[in-house]
Amino acid sequence: LEHPHSVDKVAAFSSPTQNEEDYTCTALHPDGLILCAGTSKGATRIWDLKGGTIAGSLSGHEGAVTCLAFSNNGYHLVHSSEGA
């Protein structure tokens, strides 16, 4: 099966330093241009893969983000975490 989007860039996540959070899970948007990454400190980072920048961040979880998923049409993102 061929993917409708070609990959001409590879994003690299560096190892976190002592004060940064670890990435715990990821989800790729259906259009292939947005990557979400959950962190060990309860945040979700939204990466613009075309621009190579963080486009946004979601917070509110007390525990590590354990799962991320986009809806089929890409309009919704769900995320879950450990703990309360």
C-alpha positions in Angstrom: 0.0 0.0 0.0 1.3 3.4 -0.9 0.8 6.4 1.5 -0.7 9.4 -0.3 2.0 11.7 1.3 5.7 11.5 0.6 8.2 11.9 3.4 11.0 14.3 2.6 11.8 15.3 6.2 12.4 13.3 9.3 11.7 14.8 12.7 14.1 13.8 15.5 13.2 14.0 19.1 16.2 14.6 21.3 16.7 12.9 24.6 15.1 15.0 27.4 17.3 16.7 30.0 16.7 16.3 33.7 14.1 19.0 33.8 12.2 18.0 30.7 9.5 15.4 30.3 9.8 12.1 28.4 7.6 11.4 25.4 5.3 8.5 26.2 3.1 8.1 23.1 2.4 9.6 19.7 -0.4 10.0 17.1 -0.1 11.1 13.5 -2.9 13.2 12.0 -4.6 11.6 9.0 -3.1 14.2 6.6 0.4 13.4 7.8 1.3 17.0 8.6 0.7 17.0 12.4 2.2 14.8 15.1 1.0 14.8 18.7 3.3 13.5 21.4 2.2 12.8 25.0 4.6 13.4 27.8 5.4 11.9 31.2 4.3 15.2 32.9 0.7 15.1 31.5 1.1 17.4 28.5 0.4 16.8 24.8 2.6 18.6 22.3 1.3 19.3 18.9 4.0 19.4 16.2 3.7 21.0 12.8 5.8 18.5 10.8 6.0 20.7 7.7 7.4 23.7 9.6 9.3 21.6 12.2 7.9 23.5 15.1 5.6 23.0 18.1 2.2 24.4 17.0 0.5 24.0 20.4 0.3 22.2 23.7 -2.5 20.7 25.7 -2.3 20.3 29.5 -4.5 19.2 32.4 -3.5 15.6 33.0 -2.0 14.8 36.4 -0.2 11.7 35.2 1.7 10.6 32.1 -0.3 10.7 28.8 -0.7 7.1 27.9 -2.7 7.1 24.7 -3.4 9.6 21.8 -5.7 9.1 18.8 -7.1 11.2 16.0 -10.6 10.7 14.6 -10.7 9.4 11.1 -11.5 12.9 9.7 -8.8 14.5 11.9 -11.2 16.9 13.5 -10.8 15.4 17.0 -7.9 14.3 19.2 -8.5 12.2 22.3 -5.9 11.6 24.9 -5.8 9.7 28.2 -3.5 9.5 31.1 -2.5 7.6 34.2 -4.1 8.4 37.5 -6.9 10.7 38.4 
